Amino acid sequence: MLKGFGALDNKEVDWGKFTLENRILDNEIPYKDIAEDWQKEIDNAIPSHQCVYLQLARGHDKTDRFAWWSLCWLSTTHAARGYAAGVDRDNAALFRDSSRKLKALHPDLFYAIEVQKNIVLNKETGSYIETISSDADSAYGLNFDLLIINDFHAWPDLAFWDILWTACGKKPGIRIWIESNALTLGAPATHAILKFRNWIEKR
């Protein structure tokens, strides 16, 4: 399931050059020749919508996909702030690990990216993404330009989600990227998450 539930306000950056249709691998083979149609659909939708809810089965590289676009975002923004939020510190760290891998795979493109313990930083533009989790001391007062939600289906603490979601209304143009597996019936938070997903489907 892929759903864009917000219009993209700022179209100054040509993010199309970073999509599967246009990216070239190290061996000069166009990515589009080996990508599945659903992969290209997702890849074209993420830069085209301000807010995206992506639900795929486990093992479909959802974290890598958002990490890729996050590094592109870091490379095309100036002094912008983002947060990658996970269930716990280990889960939030998946974004950091994906960012480190993608930087290693594309050193020429992401030469200015520095991956630290809790922050992925563009040393030239000053933009950064910090990893946070629901077991952090506090998420009140956060102000950001990008919010990434990792493994939303597994979030047990929806109070943390409520804080982040409320903060999304602080200024226009905030990007929200949410990734999730299919919901598990009987999980304590399922009903609240399902309610949010149903709201997205109606947008």
Disulfide bonds with the S-S distance in Angstrom:
none
